[in-house]
Each structure stands twice: as structure tokens, then as C-alpha cells.
Amino acid sequence: MKHTVEEVRLKSGARGLLIDVPGATVMSFQFQFRAGNRYVKSKNIYEAAHVMEHMAFGANAKFKDEHEFEAEFTKNGAYHNAYTSDLSMVYLADCADFEWERIFELQELSICQPRFNAAEMEAEKGNVRSELTGFLNNHNRVLWPKVQQLLGEDVFTFNQRLKTIPRVKLQHIREHHARTHTAANMRFVIAGKLHGRKSEIKRRLEEWDLPEGERFEVPHDEFHSGNPTLIRRKEASNLTFAWSMIVPRELTDEESDAMNCLDHILTGTMTSRIYGAARKKGLAYGMFSDTSVGFHDSSWDFGGQVNLETSDDLFDIIVRELGAVLDGKITEAEIDAAKSYALGRHQMGAQTVSQISNFYTNRYFADDVVKEYEKVPDSIRGTNRQVMIDTAREFIKHNTHVLAGVSSGERKEIVGLNQKLTTLFEKV
């Protein structure tokens, strides 16, 4: 869908993007604050941010409780949600174009004028406890926070988070909201048929009742390698594994594009070097790799599920194919195929207003960078083979990594798989 983007900086200190999608019948709203788990006042109340997010659509200045607010918000089919991550708290809403003003006002109420009360807090503490307990049954969910910890990131596992819920009090919820929900700490992306409406939207946002505040800095952790780790679960019939490598800097856009291309070559499809080879031999049903660019560092992650009896064979393929990459054995034909795939996915990724909004939020909420949608195809076509190889070699050369898994097996099995991986770090 064709669209235009305008970045606005309000007098209040808030910043955001207004995305005009001519002819759109839907409006999409996203509001982000650096108010996630890493910004709670004390780790003793680690779940304060999460509990507060669960209370976001409860009592406010005009509605006495969550049920009354929900009935009003959704009566014409509008959708809303919120989520909390390590860094962010994000409020989402989609609605029909004809009711955008009403929904906008309701969002202002929930974000700016909540009336936190003890009854709703106790209910949501129970819901958060149920949510996190459910995550304990998901081996991937259990695994990745442990990997973060092993590498040195200052986060809690789900078991640790559960233990902090009883310590969260109403004053903690109110303090977290007052400190984090400020104008300067807010970013927003609003998308839809905005022609003739932008001035009104900016006027309304300027009037939001938020203190000036500040945009919080992103925490900077010192990363280090961790020992191979097994989370033993008797009911785990296979091995769910995660292997993460870190470089202590932010990759450039060119390097990130190159690594995304490499990840596709390695694990993107049934014909990929690692995942495709594993499927062809019947070794593993699921496998992925992904490169993430952070504020102070970047990660190259591999993960999947494999039966214990075939895990050695899968890791032999991983080592073989990564070794080939480090030796520069990547063909232009492979790169061209990955580029073609990426171009198609990019074009398919702007079919709805929400998809367009998400394209921009991923980067804008992180570091205020406005990605240029029309330039992405040229960026993909410009993917450079040598940049790809050099960046992969840098991850190996830095030698900061950890392997962890969830299974009913023994730790020695993870140690053996890790020994296979460590041979790669002897190549550069």
C-alpha cells in the first residue's frame, strides 16, 4: 500500500510518526514508553511493570473498571492490547476509520489518566502469575531468558519473576507509571487515512496530560561467554537448544542486511544449508538463525528442536556449514536467491495498515530512526558477499557465546555438542 511518512516532534517532548495511507479504512495506533522490566525501581519488584501493563485498560478517570472500559472500547469492533518487554511498554489499537477520534480519546484515558486500585491489582497479579506459569511449559520461553543471563544480561528468568509478584504493591504501580509515562519518554506511530487530520492529531497529543520527564537511557550490560547449560525437564522428549554469539557493537545497516541474507541461506527454507540439509536427512523438524542489532551490541542466534539421538548429526551440519562460511565459501547464486526472496517478502509486508505501522515501529521505537520503505529494495540488492563473510567472522573472532538446552537428557550431552561448536572459534 502506498503511504507517506512524517516525523513530528511535539513541544511536550514526545516524538512520533504520522503515516498517511490514502484510502485506508482502518486506523492503527502504537504508543511506546521505555518502561519495561529493566526500568522498575528495584529488582525485588521486577514484575511491577508487567502488572501495571495488565492494569492499563482498567479503571480510569471516566470508567470505574476494566469491564466498563472494555465494553465501550470494543463496541464497534475496535481492538486494543499492550505488552511489556525488557525495555518497552507498548499500547496498541486498531479501529475502523469512522471512529478514530473516539478510540484516540479512550487511549488517552488509559495511558494518561489511569485510576489504579487494589482490587484490579490483585486480580492482575493473579493473571500475570498464570501467564508466567504457562510460559514455564514452553521450553523456548524458558530457554532464552536463561541464555541472556548466562551471557551477562541483567534479566530474570520466569521462575525468578514469579517470586517477585507478591512483593508488588499499589504504590509500586503508581510510582512506575508516574516515573516512566512522561512526554519525553513517549514515542508513537499513527497510521491510516491522515490527510487533513494531522494538525488535529498533533493538537490532541500536545494536550495529553503527561509530565515532561526524560527519555531513559538503555542499560549497558557487559557480556561474557557462559558455560554450556542444561535445563533438565523430565517431560522433555527432545532437545530444545539455543546458541547465541555476541559482538560488543551495533552492526551497521549494511552488515545487518548481509547477515539477514546469510541467515536465509543457512536456515531460511527447506533448501537452506543447515535447516534444509537437516530436514532432508530427517534430523530435525525445526531450526532457525537470526541476527539482532541492539543498542550497545549485536547477537547472532541459532535455535531449534532436535531428538537427542540425532543432535550430534545436526550439530555436525551446523559446524560444517558455518565453517564453510568462515572459509568464504558462499556463492553469488545463493546470495542472488536470498535477495530475490527478501524482495518478495518486503513487497508482501505492506498489505495492511498494521503491517505498514510495524515496519516503522521496530526501528523507530528502538533508536528514533525512520526507515525508508522505498529504499529497502536497493538495500537488499546491494547486499555484499564480503561484508557477509567479514561480519560472520567477527562474531566468531570475538568468541563470546553460550549454548543452552532443555531436555530430559544429561548435561554431558550439551557439553559434547558445545565442544563441536568450539572448534569453529579456532578457525579465525
C-alpha positions as CSV (number, residue, x, y, z in Angstrom):
1,M,0.0,0.0,0.0
2,K,1.3,3.4,-0.9
3,H,2.0,5.7,2.0
4,T,3.9,8.8,3.2
5,V,5.7,9.3,6.5
6,E,6.1,12.5,8.5
7,E,8.1,12.6,11.8
8,V,6.7,15.1,14.3
9,R,8.4,16.5,17.4
10,L,5.9,17.9,19.9
11,K,6.5,20.8,22.2
12,S,5.8,18.4,25.1
13,G,8.9,16.4,24.2
14,A,7.1,13.4,22.6
15,R,8.1,12.3,19.2
16,G,6.4,10.1,16.6
17,L,5.5,9.2,13.1
18,L,2.3,10.1,11.2
19,I,1.8,7.7,8.3
20,D,-0.8,8.7,5.7
21,V,-2.2,5.7,3.8
22,P,-4.7,7.1,1.3
23,G,-8.0,5.3,1.1
24,A,-7.3,3.2,4.2
25,T,-10.4,2.1,6.1
26,V,-8.5,1.3,9.3
27,M,-6.5,3.5,11.8
28,S,-3.6,1.9,13.7
29,F,-2.1,3.4,16.9
30,Q,1.0,2.4,18.8
31,F,2.4,4.3,21.8
32,Q,5.7,3.2,23.3
33,F,7.5,4.1,26.6
34,R,10.9,2.9,27.8
35,A,9.1,1.5,30.8
36,G,9.8,-2.3,30.6
37,N,11.1,-4.6,33.2
38,R,14.6,-3.1,33.2
39,Y,13.2,0.2,34.4
40,V,11.5,-0.9,37.6
41,K,12.6,0.9,40.7
42,S,14.0,-2.3,42.3
43,K,14.6,-5.9,41.1
44,N,12.7,-7.0,44.2
45,I,9.6,-5.9,42.4
46,Y,10.7,-7.0,38.9
47,E,7.1,-7.7,37.8
48,A,5.8,-4.2,38.7
49,A,6.0,-3.1,35.1
50,H,4.2,-6.2,33.8
51,V,1.4,-5.9,36.4
52,M,1.0,-2.3,35.6
53,E,0.7,-3.1,31.9
54,H,-2.0,-5.6,32.7
55,M,-3.9,-2.8,34.5
56,A,-3.6,-0.5,31.6
57,F,-7.2,-0.9,30.5
58,G,-8.7,-0.9,33.9
59,A,-10.3,1.9,35.9
60,N,-9.5,5.4,34.7
61,A,-10.9,9.0,35.0
62,K,-14.2,8.1,33.2
63,F,-14.7,4.4,33.7
64,K,-15.0,2.6,37.0
65,D,-13.5,-0.7,36.0
66,E,-11.9,-2.8,33.2
67,H,-15.3,-4.3,32.1
68,E,-16.9,-1.0,31.6
69,F,-13.9,0.4,29.7
70,E,-13.6,-2.8,27.5
71,A,-17.3,-2.7,26.6
72,E,-17.0,0.9,25.4
73,F,-13.7,0.4,23.6
74,T,-14.8,-2.6,21.5
75,K,-18.4,-1.8,20.8
76,N,-17.7,-1.1,17.1
77,G,-15.1,-3.8,16.7
78,A,-12.0,-1.9,17.7
79,Y,-9.0,-3.9,19.0
80,H,-6.6,-3.0,21.7
81,N,-3.7,-4.6,23.6
82,A,-0.5,-3.9,25.4
83,Y,2.8,-5.7,26.0
84,T,5.9,-5.3,28.2
85,S,9.4,-6.4,27.2
86,D,12.8,-5.9,28.9
87,L,12.9,-2.3,27.7
88,S,9.5,-1.3,26.3
89,M,5.8,-0.9,27.3
90,V,3.7,-0.6,24.2
91,Y,0.0,0.2,23.8
92,L,-1.7,-0.9,20.6
93,A,-5.1,-0.2,19.0
94,D,-6.7,-0.7,15.6
95,C,-10.2,0.7,14.7
96,A,-12.5,1.5,11.8
97,D,-11.7,4.8,10.3
98,F,-15.1,6.3,11.2
99,E,-14.4,6.0,15.0
100,W,-10.8,7.0,15.2
101,E,-11.4,10.1,17.3
102,R,-13.4,8.1,19.9
103,I,-10.7,5.5,20.1
104,F,-8.0,8.1,20.3
105,E,-9.7,9.6,23.3
106,L,-10.0,6.3,25.0
107,Q,-6.3,5.6,24.6
108,E,-5.5,8.9,26.1
109,L,-7.6,8.0,29.1
110,S,-5.9,4.6,29.6
111,I,-2.4,6.0,29.2
112,C,-2.7,9.4,30.9
113,Q,-5.4,9.0,33.5
114,P,-5.5,5.5,35.0
115,R,-7.0,5.1,38.4
116,F,-5.1,2.1,39.7
117,N,-6.9,0.3,42.5
118,A,-6.2,-2.5,44.9
119,A,-8.9,-4.9,43.6
120,E,-7.8,-4.7,40.0
121,M,-4.1,-5.0,41.0
122,E,-4.7,-8.2,42.9
123,A,-6.7,-9.7,40.0
124,E,-4.0,-8.8,37.5
125,K,-1.3,-10.2,39.8
126,G,-3.1,-13.4,39.6
127,N,-3.4,-13.2,35.8
128,V,0.3,-12.4,35.5
129,R,1.1,-15.4,37.7
130,S,-1.0,-17.6,35.5
131,E,0.7,-16.2,32.3
132,L,4.2,-16.7,33.6
133,T,3.4,-20.2,34.9
134,G,2.1,-21.1,31.5
135,F,5.4,-19.9,29.9
136,L,7.2,-22.5,32.1
137,N,5.6,-25.2,30.0
138,N,7.1,-23.7,26.8
139,H,10.7,-24.8,26.5
140,N,11.6,-21.9,24.2
141,R,10.2,-19.4,26.6
142,V,12.2,-21.0,29.4
143,L,15.4,-21.2,27.5
144,W,16.1,-17.7,26.1
145,P,16.0,-15.7,29.3
146,K,18.5,-18.2,30.7
147,V,20.7,-17.6,27.7
148,Q,20.5,-13.9,28.3
149,Q,21.6,-14.4,32.0
150,L,24.4,-16.7,31.0
151,L,25.8,-14.1,28.7
152,G,25.7,-11.4,31.4
153,E,22.4,-9.6,30.7
154,D,20.7,-8.3,33.9
155,V,17.3,-10.0,33.5
156,F,15.3,-12.6,35.5
157,T,14.1,-16.0,34.4
158,F,10.4,-16.8,34.7
159,N,10.8,-18.7,37.9
160,Q,12.6,-15.7,39.4
161,R,10.0,-13.3,38.1
162,L,7.2,-15.3,39.7
163,K,8.8,-14.9,43.1
164,T,8.6,-11.1,42.9
165,I,4.9,-10.9,42.2
166,P,3.8,-11.0,45.9
167,R,6.1,-8.0,46.7
168,V,4.4,-5.7,44.2
169,K,2.2,-3.2,45.9
170,L,-0.1,-0.5,44.7
171,Q,2.4,2.3,45.4
172,H,4.9,0.5,43.2
173,I,2.4,0.5,40.3
174,R,1.7,4.2,40.7
175,E,5.4,5.1,41.1
176,H,6.3,3.2,37.9
177,H,3.6,4.9,35.9
178,A,4.5,8.4,37.2
179,R,8.2,8.0,36.5
180,T,8.0,6.3,33.1
181,H,4.9,7.7,31.5
182,T,6.2,11.1,30.5
183,A,6.0,13.1,27.3
184,A,9.8,12.9,26.6
185,N,9.8,9.2,27.2
186,M,6.9,8.6,24.7
187,R,7.2,7.6,21.0
188,F,4.2,6.9,18.8
189,V,3.3,5.7,15.3
190,I,-0.2,6.5,14.0
191,A,-1.2,5.2,10.6
192,G,-4.3,5.4,8.4
193,K,-6.1,8.0,6.3
194,L,-4.4,11.0,7.8
195,H,-4.8,13.6,5.0
196,G,-6.5,16.6,6.6
197,R,-6.2,15.1,10.1
198,K,-2.5,15.6,11.0
199,S,-2.9,19.0,12.6
200,E,-5.8,17.8,14.8
201,I,-3.8,14.7,15.9
202,K,-0.8,16.8,16.8
203,R,-3.0,19.3,18.7
204,R,-4.7,16.5,20.7
205,L,-1.3,14.9,21.5
206,E,0.1,18.2,22.8
207,E,-2.8,18.3,25.2
208,W,-2.2,14.9,26.7
209,D,-1.8,15.2,30.5
210,L,1.8,13.8,30.9
211,P,4.7,15.4,32.8
212,E,7.7,16.5,30.7
213,G,10.1,13.8,32.0
214,E,13.1,12.4,30.1
215,R,13.9,9.7,27.6
216,F,15.5,6.9,29.6
217,E,18.9,5.6,28.5
218,V,19.2,1.9,27.5
219,P,21.1,-0.2,30.1
220,H,24.5,-1.4,29.0
221,D,25.5,-4.9,30.1
222,E,29.0,-6.4,29.9
223,F,28.7,-9.7,28.1
224,H,30.9,-12.8,28.5
225,S,30.9,-16.4,27.5
226,G,28.9,-18.8,29.6
227,N,29.3,-22.5,30.4
228,P,27.1,-24.9,28.4
229,T,23.9,-25.3,30.4
230,L,21.2,-27.8,30.6
231,I,17.7,-27.1,32.0
232,R,16.6,-30.6,32.8
233,R,12.9,-31.4,32.3
234,K,11.7,-35.0,32.7
235,E,8.8,-34.4,30.3
236,A,11.0,-33.0,27.5
237,S,11.1,-35.7,24.9
238,N,13.6,-33.9,22.7
239,L,16.3,-31.2,23.0
240,T,15.3,-27.6,22.6
241,F,18.5,-25.6,22.1
242,A,19.7,-22.1,21.9
243,W,23.2,-20.9,20.8
244,S,23.9,-17.2,21.0
245,M,27.0,-15.2,19.9
246,I,27.7,-11.6,20.7
247,V,29.8,-8.8,19.3
248,P,30.1,-5.6,21.5
249,R,28.9,-3.1,19.0
250,E,25.9,-2.2,16.9
251,L,26.1,-3.6,13.4
252,T,25.7,-1.1,10.5
253,D,22.6,-1.4,8.3
254,E,24.8,-2.9,5.6
255,E,26.1,-5.5,8.0
256,S,22.7,-6.3,9.3
257,D,21.3,-6.8,5.8
258,A,24.2,-9.0,4.9
259,M,23.6,-11.2,8.0
260,N,19.9,-11.4,7.3
261,C,20.8,-12.7,3.9
262,L,23.2,-15.2,5.4
263,D,20.6,-16.4,7.9
264,H,18.3,-17.1,5.0
265,I,21.0,-19.1,3.2
266,L,21.7,-21.1,6.3
267,T,18.2,-21.8,7.8
268,G,15.6,-19.8,5.8
269,T,13.9,-22.5,3.7
270,M,13.7,-26.3,3.1
271,T,16.6,-25.8,0.6
272,S,18.9,-23.9,3.1
273,R,22.3,-25.2,4.0
274,I,21.6,-26.2,7.6
275,Y,17.9,-26.5,8.1
276,G,17.3,-27.9,4.6
277,A,20.1,-30.4,5.0
278,A,18.7,-31.5,8.4
279,R,15.2,-31.9,7.1
280,K,16.4,-33.9,4.1
281,K,18.2,-36.3,6.5
282,G,15.3,-36.4,8.9
283,L,17.3,-35.0,11.7
284,A,15.2,-32.0,12.9
285,Y,11.8,-30.6,12.3
286,G,12.5,-27.1,13.3
287,M,15.7,-24.9,13.1
288,F,16.3,-21.1,12.8
289,S,19.0,-18.5,12.9
290,D,18.6,-14.8,13.4
291,T,20.8,-11.7,13.7
292,S,19.6,-8.9,16.1
293,V,21.1,-5.4,16.4
294,G,21.0,-3.9,19.9
295,F,22.0,-0.5,21.3
296,H,25.4,-1.5,22.5
297,D,25.9,-4.9,21.0
298,S,24.5,-7.4,18.4
299,S,23.7,-11.1,18.6
300,W,23.8,-14.0,16.2
301,D,21.4,-16.7,17.4
302,F,20.7,-20.3,16.4
303,G,17.9,-22.4,17.9
304,G,15.6,-25.3,17.3
305,Q,14.4,-28.7,18.4
306,V,16.0,-32.0,17.7
307,N,15.8,-35.5,19.1
308,L,18.7,-36.3,21.4
309,E,19.7,-39.3,19.3
310,T,20.1,-37.1,16.2
311,S,21.5,-34.0,17.8
312,D,25.2,-34.9,17.1
313,D,24.4,-35.2,13.4
314,L,22.6,-31.8,13.4
315,F,25.4,-30.0,15.1
316,D,27.9,-31.6,12.7
317,I,26.0,-29.9,9.9
318,I,25.9,-26.6,11.8
319,V,29.7,-26.7,12.3
320,R,30.4,-27.8,8.7
321,E,28.2,-25.1,7.1
322,L,29.4,-22.3,9.4
323,G,33.0,-23.5,8.7
324,A,32.4,-23.1,5.0
325,V,31.1,-19.6,5.5
326,L,34.2,-18.6,7.5
327,D,36.3,-20.0,4.7
328,G,34.4,-17.7,2.3
329,K,32.5,-20.5,0.5
330,I,29.3,-18.6,-0.4
331,T,28.2,-18.5,-4.0
332,E,26.8,-15.4,-5.7
333,A,23.9,-17.7,-6.9
334,E,23.0,-18.4,-3.2
335,I,23.1,-14.6,-2.5
336,D,21.0,-13.8,-5.5
337,A,18.4,-16.3,-4.5
338,A,18.3,-14.9,-0.9
339,K,17.9,-11.3,-2.3
340,S,15.0,-12.4,-4.5
341,Y,13.3,-14.0,-1.5
342,A,13.8,-10.9,0.6
343,L,12.5,-8.6,-2.1
344,G,9.3,-10.6,-2.4
345,R,8.8,-10.7,1.4
346,H,9.3,-7.0,1.6
347,Q,6.7,-6.3,-1.0
348,M,4.3,-8.7,0.7
349,G,4.9,-6.9,4.0
350,A,2.8,-3.8,3.3
351,Q,-0.6,-5.2,2.5
352,T,-2.4,-3.7,5.6
353,V,-2.2,-0.6,7.7
354,S,-0.9,-2.6,10.7
355,Q,1.9,-4.2,8.6
356,I,3.0,-0.7,7.4
357,S,2.9,0.6,11.0
358,N,5.0,-2.4,12.3
359,F,7.6,-1.8,9.6
360,Y,8.4,1.6,11.1
361,T,7.9,0.8,14.8
362,N,10.5,-1.9,15.0
363,R,13.3,0.6,14.4
364,Y,11.7,3.9,15.5
365,F,10.8,2.8,19.0
366,A,14.3,1.5,19.4
367,D,16.5,4.4,18.4
368,D,14.4,7.1,16.7
369,V,15.5,6.0,13.2
370,V,12.9,6.4,10.5
371,K,13.5,3.6,8.0
372,E,12.8,4.5,4.4
373,Y,10.5,1.9,2.9
374,E,11.2,2.8,-0.7
375,K,14.9,2.3,-0.2
376,V,14.7,-1.2,1.2
377,P,14.8,-2.9,-2.2
378,D,18.0,-1.1,-3.2
379,S,19.5,-2.0,0.2
380,I,18.6,-5.7,-0.4
381,R,20.1,-5.7,-3.9
382,G,23.2,-4.1,-2.5
383,T,24.0,-7.0,-0.1
384,N,27.7,-7.6,-0.3
385,R,29.2,-11.0,-0.1
386,Q,32.5,-9.9,1.6
387,V,30.6,-7.9,4.2
388,M,28.6,-11.0,5.0
389,I,31.7,-13.1,5.4
390,D,33.6,-10.5,7.4
391,T,30.7,-9.9,9.8
392,A,30.3,-13.7,10.4
393,R,34.0,-13.9,11.1
394,E,33.8,-11.1,13.6
395,F,31.2,-12.9,15.6
396,I,33.5,-16.0,15.7
397,K,36.6,-13.9,16.4
398,H,35.0,-12.1,19.4
399,N,34.4,-15.6,20.9
400,T,31.6,-14.5,23.3
401,H,28.9,-17.2,23.2
402,V,26.8,-19.7,25.1
403,L,24.9,-22.9,24.3
404,A,22.0,-24.0,26.5
405,G,19.2,-26.5,26.1
406,V,16.1,-28.0,27.7
407,S,15.8,-31.8,27.7
408,S,15.4,-34.9,29.8
409,G,19.0,-35.9,29.0
410,E,22.3,-35.3,30.8
411,R,24.5,-32.3,30.9
412,K,27.3,-34.2,29.3
413,E,25.3,-34.2,26.1
414,I,25.1,-30.4,25.9
415,V,28.8,-30.3,26.8
416,G,29.6,-32.6,23.9
417,L,27.6,-30.5,21.5
418,N,29.3,-27.4,22.7
419,Q,32.7,-29.0,22.1
420,K,31.7,-29.4,18.4
421,L,30.8,-25.7,18.2
422,T,34.0,-24.5,19.9
423,T,36.1,-25.9,17.0
424,L,34.7,-23.0,14.9
425,F,36.4,-20.5,17.2
426,E,39.8,-22.0,16.3
427,K,39.3,-21.1,12.7
428,V,39.8,-17.3,12.9
